[in-house]
C-alpha cells in the first residue's frame, strides 16, 4: 500500500496523502494490538511513501527497479493511494480484473457514506450510480491507466494492482479534476466546508483501501479471481473485432484473422473455470496445496509479461494493458493500442 509525500502534496488534504497516512496509522495500530495478542498477518504488509511522483514517478519506479527480483517472486498486489476524492458522487475503483470479485465482496460490507442511504452498503450505492454499460449487473470498475505510482509494479513487473477514490458524476461534471487540485488553496478548511464536510466519503475510501490490504495480506487463499480475468480477456477480444469490422477493406487486404486470438481466449477461459472448480475440493489443511494454488494466483498477472517489452516502449512489459504515450489517460488493451 503506498502514497506519496512530495512537496506539492503538503496541502493536498483531499488527496491520498492524508487518507493514506490515516489508513496507515489505523492499520499500524490494529496490527500492533493484534500482535500483542499473538496474531500476525499471513503476509507482510509494506507501507511505502514515494517522492517525486509528478516528476516522472521517480521514487516509486526507482524502488521497483532496485527490488524487481524480490517483487516479481513474492509480491501479491499493490494498492495505490493517490487522490482519495475528486468528486462527491460515488465510488470509483480502477484495478486489474483479478481483483474485481474482492472489491465487490468488500464494498458489500462497508456502509454507504451518502445521506439518506443509511442501512445500505457502499456496493449498493455505487451500483445505483455507476453501473456497467455492457449489460453486466454490477458497479463499473475501470481499467488501470498510467501516470501514477502503480505503473512500474503493474505494467512492468506484472503485479496485480488497484486504487479507489470518490469521484464526480461524469455525465454532469465534465472537468478533469477538482479546480484547486495541487494548489495552495487545497487546505483542511476547503475539505471541511466543501468537499466532504462529514468526512464520511473519505472514511469509506480509507475502509476500501485498508480492507483490500488486510484481505490480501491475511486470507488463506489469495482472493484473486481468474474467472474475472477470463471474462475481461473475452471483452478485449470482442473490442478489437468490433474495431476491425469498421475497416473491412484493410482486413481483407492484409488477410487479418482473429481466429487464433479467440481460440486462445477460449482456452484460457476453460482453464480458469477448471482451476476455480478444483479449488472447491482443495485440502486447506495441507500447506503445500495451499501454497501451490496461491503461487498460481499470484503469478497470473506475470503470465502476460513480455521480457522484451512492448514495441518501441521496452519499459512497458505487460502485453494486455498500458497507458497511452501521453501518460495519464486510461489504459487500453494492447490488442487495440499496439
C-alpha positions in Angstrom: 0.0 0.0 0.0 1.6 3.3 -1.0 1.0 7.0 -1.1 3.2 10.0 -1.9 4.8 12.8 0.1 6.2 15.3 -2.4 6.1 19.0 -1.6 3.1 19.9 -3.7 1.1 17.4 -1.7 1.7 19.2 1.6 -1.7 20.8 1.5 -3.3 18.0 -0.6 -5.8 17.3 2.1 -8.3 15.6 -0.2 -5.6 13.5 -1.8 -4.5 10.1 -1.0 -1.7 11.6 1.1 -3.9 12.4 4.1 -6.1 9.4 3.7 -3.1 7.1 3.2 -1.5 8.4 6.3 -4.7 7.9 8.3 -5.3 4.4 6.9 -1.6 3.5 7.5 -1.8 4.7 11.1 -5.0 2.9 11.8 -3.7 -0.4 10.3 -0.4 0.0 12.2 -2.3 0.4 15.5 -4.6 -2.6 14.7 -1.7 -4.8 13.7 0.3 -3.8 16.8 -2.7 -4.6 19.0 -3.2 -7.9 17.3 0.5 -8.7 17.5 0.4 -8.1 21.3 -2.4 -10.8 21.4 -0.2 -13.2 19.4 -1.6 -12.6 15.9 0.3 -11.5 12.8 -0.8 -11.3 9.1 0.0 -14.3 6.9 1.9 -12.0 4.5 4.0 -8.9 5.0 2.4 -5.5 4.5 4.7 -2.8 3.2 3.6 0.8 3.6 5.5 2.9 1.1 5.6 6.7 0.7 7.1 7.9 -2.5 8.6 11.2 -3.6 8.8 12.9 -7.0 5.6 11.4 -8.4 4.9 14.4 -10.6 8.5 14.4 -11.9 8.4 11.1 -13.7 7.3 8.7 -10.9 10.9 8.7 -9.8 10.6 7.5 -6.2 8.2 4.5 -6.9 10.0 3.5 -10.1 13.5 3.5 -8.6 12.4 1.4 -5.7 10.6 -1.0 -8.0 13.7 -1.4 -10.2 16.0 -1.8 -7.2 13.8 -4.6 -5.8 12.5 -6.0 -9.0 13.6 -9.6 -8.4 12.1 -9.8 -4.9 8.9 -8.2 -6.0 8.4 -10.5 -9.0 9.0 -13.5 -6.8 6.9 -12.6 -3.8 4.6 -9.5 -4.3 0.9 -10.3 -4.2 -0.7 -6.9 -5.0 -0.1 -3.2 -5.0 -2.8 -0.8 -3.6 -2.2 2.7 -4.8 -3.3 5.6 -2.5 -3.2 8.8 -4.6 -6.2 11.2 -4.7 -8.9 10.0 -2.4 -11.7 12.3 -3.5 -12.2 14.0 -6.9 -15.9 14.5 -6.5 -18.8 13.7 -4.2 -21.0 11.4 -6.3 -19.9 7.8 -6.0 -17.0 5.4 -5.5 -14.6 4.8 -8.3 -12.3 1.8 -8.5 -9.6 1.1 -11.1 -7.9 -2.3 -10.8 -6.8 -5.4 -12.5 -9.6 -7.9 -13.4 -8.3 -10.5 -10.8 -9.3 -8.0 -8.1 -12.9 -7.4 -9.2 -14.6 -10.1 -7.0 -12.6 -9.0 -3.9 -13.7 -5.3 -4.5 -17.3 -6.3 -4.8 -17.3 -8.5 -1.8 -15.6 -5.9 0.3 -17.8 -3.0 -0.6 -20.9 -5.0 0.3 -19.5 -5.0 3.9 -19.0 -1.2 4.1 -21.8 1.2 4.8 -22.8 3.8 2.2 -21.5 7.3 3.2 -24.3 9.1 1.5 -27.0 10.9 3.4 -30.4 9.2 3.2 -28.8 5.9 2.4 -28.4 4.6 5.9 -28.8 0.9 6.1 -27.5 0.1 2.6 -24.0 -0.9 1.5 -21.4 1.1 -0.4 -21.8 -1.6 -3.1 -25.5 -0.8 -3.5 -24.9 3.0 -3.5 -22.1 2.6 -6.1 -24.2 0.2 -8.2 -27.1 2.6 -8.3 -24.9 5.5 -9.5 -22.4 3.8 -11.9 -23.4 0.5 -13.5 -21.6 -1.3 -16.3 -22.8 -0.3 -19.7 -22.1 -3.7 -21.3 -25.1 -5.5 -19.8 -23.4 -6.6 -16.6 -25.4 -6.1 -13.5 -22.7 -4.8 -11.2 -20.9 -1.5 -10.5 -18.4 -0.3 -13.1 -14.7 -1.0 -12.4 -12.2 0.8 -14.7 -9.0 -0.5 -16.2 -5.8 1.0 -14.7 -4.1 3.6 -16.8 -0.7 5.0 -16.1 0.9 8.2 -14.8 0.7 7.2 -11.1 3.0 5.2 -8.8 1.5 1.8 -9.5 2.8 2.0 -13.1 6.2 0.2 -12.5 4.6 -2.5 -10.4 1.7 -3.2 -12.7 2.8 -2.6 -16.2 6.5 -3.5 -15.8 6.6 -6.2 -13.1 3.1 -7.8 -13.6 1.8 -7.3 -10.1 -1.9 -7.1 -9.6 -2.8 -3.5 -8.6 -5.8 -1.3 -7.8 -6.8 2.1 -6.4 -10.1 3.5 -5.0 -11.4 7.1 -4.7 -14.6 9.0 -4.6 -15.5 10.6 -7.9 -17.8 13.0 -9.6 -20.9 12.4 -11.8 -19.2 12.2 -15.2 -22.5 12.9 -17.0 -22.9 16.4 -15.5 -19.4 17.3 -14.2 -17.0 17.3 -17.1 -13.9 18.8 -15.5 -10.9 16.6 -15.5 -10.1 17.2 -11.8 -11.4 19.4 -9.0 -10.4 23.0 -9.6 -7.9 23.5 -6.7 -6.0 20.3 -7.4 -2.3 20.7 -6.4 -2.8 24.3 -5.4 -2.1 26.2 -2.1 -5.9 26.5 -1.7 -6.3 22.8 -1.1 -6.5 23.0 2.7 -8.3 21.4 5.6 -10.9 24.1 5.5 -11.9 23.5 1.9 -12.3 19.8 2.6 -14.3 20.5 5.7 -16.5 23.2 4.1 -17.0 22.0 0.5 -15.5 18.6 -0.4 -16.6 16.3 2.4 -17.9 18.1 5.5 -18.9 14.9 7.3 -15.7 13.1 6.2 -17.8 10.1 5.6 -16.7 9.7 2.0 -13.0 9.9 2.9 -13.7 7.3 5.6 -15.3 5.0 3.1 -12.3 5.3 0.7 -10.0 4.5 3.6 -12.1 1.5 4.5 -11.9 0.2 0.9 -8.1 0.7 0.7 -7.5 -0.7 4.2 -9.8 -3.6 3.6 -8.2 -4.6 0.4 -4.8 -4.5 2.1 -5.8 -6.7 5.1 -7.7 -9.2 3.0 -4.9 -9.6 0.5 -2.4 -10.0 3.4 -4.4 -12.4 5.6 -6.6 -14.6 3.5 -5.5 -18.2 3.5 -6.3 -18.4 -0.2 -5.4 -15.3 -2.2 -8.7 -13.5 -3.1 -7.8 -13.2 -6.8 -10.2 -14.4 -9.4 -9.0 -16.0 -12.7 -12.6 -16.2 -13.9 -12.8 -12.4 -13.9 -9.6 -12.2 -15.9 -11.1 -14.6 -18.4 -14.2 -12.5 -18.8 -12.1 -9.4 -19.3 -10.0 -11.1 -22.0 -13.2 -12.0 -23.8 -14.3 -8.4 -23.8 -10.9 -7.2 -25.0 -11.0 -9.6 -27.9 -14.6 -8.5 -28.8 -13.4 -4.9 -28.7 -10.7 -5.4 -31.3 -13.1 -7.5 -33.5 -15.6 -4.7 -33.5 -12.9 -2.1 -34.3 -11.7 -4.2 -37.1 -15.2 -4.6 -38.5 -15.1 -0.8 -39.2 -12.3 -1.3 -41.6 -13.3 -4.3 -43.8 -11.2 -3.4 -46.8 -8.0 -3.3 -44.8 -8.9 -6.6 -43.1 -9.2 -8.3 -46.4 -6.1 -6.6 -47.9 -3.8 -7.6 -45.0 -5.5 -11.0 -44.5 -6.1 -10.4 -40.8 -7.8 -13.1 -38.8 -8.7 -13.2 -35.2 -9.3 -16.9 -35.0 -6.1 -17.6 -33.0 -6.9 -14.8 -30.6 -10.4 -16.1 -29.9 -9.1 -19.6 -29.6 -6.5 -18.5 -27.0 -9.1 -16.6 -25.0 -11.4 -19.7 -25.0 -8.6 -21.9 -23.9 -7.8 -19.5 -21.1 -11.4 -19.3 -20.0 -11.7 -23.1 -19.8 -8.5 -23.3 -17.8 -9.7 -20.6 -15.4 -13.1 -22.3 -14.9 -11.3 -25.7 -14.2 -8.9 -24.0 -11.8 -11.7 -22.5 -9.7 -13.6 -25.7 -9.8 -10.6 -27.6 -8.4 -10.4 -25.0 -5.6 -13.7 -26.3 -4.2 -12.0 -29.6 -3.3 -8.7 -28.2 -2.1 -7.5 -29.5 1.2 -6.9 -26.3 3.1 -5.2 -28.1 5.9 -2.3 -29.1 3.5 0.1 -26.1 3.4 1.7 -27.4 0.2 -1.6 -27.5 -1.7 -2.5 -24.0 -0.4 1.0 -22.7 -1.4 0.7 -24.2 -4.9 -2.6 -22.5 -5.7 -1.6 -19.3 -4.1 1.5 -19.2 -6.3 -0.6 -19.8 -9.4 -2.9 -17.0 -8.5 -0.1 -14.6 -7.6 1.7 -15.3 -10.9 -1.4 -15.0 -13.1 -0.6 -11.4 -13.9 3.1 -12.2 -14.6 2.0 -14.7 -17.3 1.2 -11.7 -19.5 4.7 -10.1 -19.2 6.9 -9.9 -22.3 10.5 -9.7 -21.1 11.4 -7.7 -24.2 8.7 -5.1 -23.6 6.2 -3.6 -26.0 7.3 -2.4 -29.4 9.0 1.0 -29.1 8.3 1.1 -25.3 10.5 -1.5 -23.6 9.8 -0.2 -20.1 6.2 -1.4 -20.5 6.1 -5.2 -20.4 2.5 -6.2 -19.7 1.0 -7.1 -23.1 -2.6 -6.6 -22.1 -2.6 -3.1 -20.6 -0.5 0.1 -21.0 -1.1 3.8 -20.8 -1.0 5.9 -23.9 2.2 7.6 -25.0 0.9 10.8 -23.3 1.0 9.1 -19.9 -2.1 9.9 -17.8 -5.0 8.6 -19.9 -6.9 5.4 -19.1 -5.3 2.3 -20.3 -6.5 0.4 -23.3 -6.0 -3.2 -24.2 -2.7 -3.7 -26.1 -4.9 -5.6 -28.6 -6.1 -2.1 -29.5 -3.2 0.1 -28.9 -0.2 -1.6 -30.3 
